[in-house]
C-alpha cells in the first residue's frame, strides 16, 4: 500500500513538473500575462496578494507573546508559539472542514479564559498590523480592471470574512467583487468544494476562470485537476 501511494504521488509530480518549472521561472507577477478568453480571476489572499512582515506566518505568535509580556507575566513552560501551533493541529484533527479562531483557542487547555481572551485580541491586532499589500500585483490588477475581468478572492483561513476584510481595507485592497472564506463556508480549496461554490455563485464556466496563488496543492494542483486554469506564484517576501 505504501509503495502504491509513493508511486501515485510520484506520477502526479511528474505530470506537473514541466509546468511547475515554467511557473516558478517565468510567471513573474510583474509581467504575468493572463489568457484572452477569461471572464474571472480568483486570487488567493495570504502570502499571495497580502504579505506579512515576518519570515513565516507562525512568527506572528512570537510577536503575540512579546506583546502579552509587556503587561502580563507568562507563567507557562511552553512558549505561546508552540502552544498555538499545537492547538491548531488538534483542532484540525477534530474538525474535518476548516477551523476558526474559536476551534483553535478552545484547544489551548492550559490557559485561563482571561489569557485566551487577551491573546486572541493580540493575535488579531498583530495580524492586522503586520499585513501589507503585495505591490507585485499592481500591474496585473490594473490590466484586469482595464479588460473588465472580474476578480474574486478565495482563502483557506481560520479567520472570519470580517477579519480578512479588515486586513484588506487596511491594505487598501478594494478591487475585488466578492470574497470566499473557508472558515465561514465550511469548504476549502484543498477539498475543491470552495472552488465549486465560486463557480456556482458567479455563474462562470471553469474554462473561463484563472486562479493564482502560492500553495502547490491548493492553488495549483487542485484547481488544475478540476479544469480551472491556474498559475503558481512565489510566496511574497516579508519586509523586516
N, C-alpha and C positions, 0 to 999 in steps of 0.2 A: 504493500500500500504506500509506504514512504517513497519507494523507488518510482511508483507511478506519479505521485504528486510532484516529485522533483523533475521528472521528465515533462509533465504537463506545464509546470511553471517555466521550464527551460524553453519549451516550444512557444509559449506566449511571448517571452522576452526576445526570442529570435525573430518573431513576427514583427516586432516593433523596433528592433534595434536600429535599422536603417533610418526609419522616420525619426526616432528619438535623437540620433546623431544630428540629423538635419535641424531638428527643433533647437537643440542646445547651441549649435554653432551659428545657424543663420537666422533664427527667429528672434533677433534683437527687437525689443519692444519699440524702440525709437523709429525703426524703419520697417515695422511689421506691415505687410500688405495683406488685407483680407480679401476673400473672393468677391466677385462682382454680383453674384446671384443671392446674396444674403438678405434676409429680412430682419434678423435679430442676432445680437451678440450677447452671450452670457459671460459675465466676468466673476471670477472668484474674488473674495474680499481680502482676507488676511494673508499677508505675505505675497500678495499679487498687486492690488491697487492700494491697499493700506499696509504700511510698514510700521514696525515698532523700533524704538531706539534702544534695542537690546540685541544681543547676538542670537538668542533663541527665545521663543515665547515663554519658556519656563523661567527665564531670568527675571521676568516680571515678579515672580514670587519672592525673589531676594529683595527686591525693592519694597515689596509689601511688608516684609518683616522689618527692614530698616526703618520704614516709616512708622510701623507699630511701636518699635522700641524707643522712639523719641518721646513717647507719652506713657508707655506701659512696660512692665517687666515681662520678659519672655521666660517662663518657668517650665520649659519643656526640653527634654533631651534631644529630640529631633528638631531640625530646622523646619520652618513653615514650608519651605520649598519641597522637602522630602514628604512631609505630611500631605501637602496639597496634591502632589503628583500621585501618591498612593491612593488618596481619596477618590480622585478621578478614575483611576484604574478600577477600583472597587465598584464605583457607581456604574461603570460600563459593563461590568460583569453581571450586574443585577438587571440593568435595563438594556434591552436589545436595540432599541432605537436610540436617537440622540439624547444625551443627558443635558441637564441645565444646571445653573448655579445651585439651586436647592438640592438636587440629587447629589452633587459633589460635596457640598458643605454638610449635608446630613451624614456623610461618612467620615467627618473629622471628629471621631468619637472621643478623643482625649481632650478636646477643647470645650470650654464652657459656652453656653449660648451667647453670653456677652462677648466673649472673644471672637466667636464666629461672626457676630453682627459687625464688630469693628473691622475685622479682617476682610470681610466681604465688601464693605463700603470702600476700604482702602484699595482692594484689588480693582474694583470698577473705576475708581478715580484715577488710579495709576495707568490702567489700560487706556483710558481717555487721554491722559497727559502724554503718554509715550507714543501715541499713534500719529502718523503723518502720511500724506498722500504721496504715492509713487509718481513723481513727475515724468518718469519714463513713458507714462501712458498719455501724456498731453497731446502728442501728435495724432495718436490713434483715435482718441476721443474726439478731437477736432474733425478728423476725417469722417468718422461715423456720423457725427451730427450734420456735417455738410451733405452726406449722402442720405440723410434721413433714415438711418438704420437704427432701430430701437435697441436700447441697452437695458438689460436686467441684471441684477446682482444675485448670486447664488452662493450661499455659505453653509458649510458644515461647522457649526459652532454651538457651544453651550450658552452663549449669550442670547438674550431676547432680541426681538426686532427693534424695540425701543432703545436698547443699549447699543446695538450696532448703528442705528440711525443717529444716535447722539455722537458717536465717533465720526461718522460720515459728515455730519454738519460741522463738527469742529475742524475737519479737514477740507471743508468747502467742496464736498462732493455732492453735486446736485444734478448730475447729467443722466441719471437712471430713471426708468419708468416705474419699476417695481423691484422689491427685494424679497427673496425667498430664504427663510432662515430655518435650518433643520430642527432646532430645538423646539420651535413652536409648531411646525407642521408635522413633527414626528416622522419625518422622512429624511433621507440622506443622499448625498451624491454617491457615496460608496455603494449603497444599495441600488442606486439607479432610479428609485421612485421619486426623488426630488426633481430630477430632470423630466420625468414623465409628467409631473404636476405642472411644471413650467410650460411644456408643450400644450397641455390641455387648457390651462388658463389663458395663454396668449394666442391660442389657435394658430400656431405656426408649425408647419411641417418640419420634421427633423433635418431634412435635406437643405433647409433654408437657414439653419442655425449654426453658429460658430461659438464654441466655448473656449475660454482662455483662463488658465490657472497654473499654479506652481506644483501641484501634487501629481506624481506619476500615475497613481491608481485612480484617484477621484476625479482628477481634472483632465486626464488623457485617455487611459485605457478604458475606463467605464463608458464615457460618452462615445468614444470611437466604436466600441462594441455595440452600442445602441444605434449606430448610424448617424451620429452627430459629428460634424467636423470639430476638430479640437487642436489647439496649439498649446504645447507645454512651454511655459516661460520660466526663467530662473527666479528663485526667491529674491525679493527685493532686499537690498543691503541696508543694514542698520546705520544710523548716523550717531556715533557716540563721541 
